[in-house]
Amino acid sequence: MDAIDDHLLEILSVDGRASFSSIGRAVGLSTNATAARIRRLERDGVIVGYRAVLADERPDPAAGIEAFVDVRLAPDIESDDFLDWVQRQPLVIDAAHVTGPYDYLLRIRVRDMPALDGLLRLLKSEGGVSQTQTRIALR
């Protein structure tokens, strides 16, 4: 290993998806020479793998906005179909089929007001909802 290998490893540790050509430009080598060095480092066991670091999509229970959304379904939407759809929505914590002027009461948690707006639009555009009424939980 030499200084160029060290520089290659530094670049790859920050961006494991960097192209051979961009790494080569950074270290002063051709694309082919860079690829050959990286393959040698992999073969020699210096580089043992690459991985994706995923964002945690689960909402923090103490963060964001919790709200209750009364939902009235469009006349042509079946209750069971809506329930199947809403159960696949990660921002919906709970859904209760209720009596009264609305069909469902949803308990949701969103990151911020734009996310709330997005969820309400999604309910109407894809979920078959004709009307909503939202109440934000204060505590």
N, C-alpha and C positions, 0 to 999 in steps of 0.2 A: 504494500500500500504506500502511496505517496500523497503529496499535497493535493493533486488533482482528484484522487479517489476521495480524500477527505471532503473536498469541496462538493463532489457529486453527492456524497452521503448527506451533507448538510442541506443541499437543495432538495433531495428526495425526502428528507425527514420533515420538511415544511410542506412540500407538495408532491406526494407520491404519484400524482397523475401528470406531472410535468413531462412534456414531450422530449424525446432525445435531441431534437434540433434546438429547443430552447435551452436545455441544460448544456448542450455543446457550445452554444453562443456564450453562455455565462462562464464556462471554464476554458474557452479557447480551443475547443476540439471540433472536428467534423461530426456530423450526425452519426456516421458509421462508427467512428472511433469511440464516441460516447456510448453508443449501444453496446459495442463490444466490451467496454469496461464495466458497464452496469451488469451485463450478462455474466461476466467473470465474477463480479462481487456476489451475485446471486448463487452461482455455481459453487463458489468457495464458502458459502454459508455466512458471509458478512451481512447480506440482505436476506432475511428469512421470510419475508412476505410483505404484503401491502394490505391495508384495511381501510374501510370506510368508517368514519366517525359520524354517527347519526345523532340528530337532535332528539331530545326527549319530547315526544308529542303529548305526553300525558300532562294535563293542566295541573299546576300546583294548587292544592285545595285552599291555600291561604292567599292566593294571588288572583287577580282578575276580578271580573264582575259576575256575580251570580244573579240570575233573573228567573222569573216565572213567565211563561208565554202561554196565553190562552189561544187555542187554535180552532178555527172553524174550517172544516174541509170543504172543498168544492163539491157540488152536488154529484158529480160523476166519479168521485174517488171513494173506493171501498175502505172502510175503517182498518181492516186487516192489512191491506196493501200499504196504507200509510204507516201503520205500526211497524211493519217489516222494514220500510224505508228509513224511518226515524231511528230505529235501533242500530242502524249502520252509521249514524252521524256521531262523531266523537265528542262534539260539544254538548250533546244532549245527555244529561245525567239520568233523567227519569222521565217517563211518559205515563200519564194516567188518563184512562178513558173516563170522562166525567159527564154528569147530567147538566142541564141548563143550556144557555145559548151557545156554548162552545162544545166542541167534540173532545178535545184533549187539553190537558194541562201539562206543559213541558217544564221541567226544571233544567236549566242550562248553566254553563259556566263558559265565559268567553274572556279573552285576553284584555280587550278594550272596546270602546264604542264602535269603531269601524268593524271589528269582528262581529259584534252584535248585529250591526246593519247587514253585514254579509250573510249571517245565518238567517235573518228574517227574509232577505231576498231569496235565499236558497229554498227556504220553506215554501215560498210562493211559486218560484220558477220550476222547481223539481219535485217538491213534496206534495203538490196538489192542494195547497192551502189557499183558501180564498180570503181569509181575514185573520189578523192576529191582534192581540192586546198584550202589551208587555209591562210587567211590574218588576222593578229592580229591587233586589234585597239590600237593605241598608245595613243590617247586622244579623 
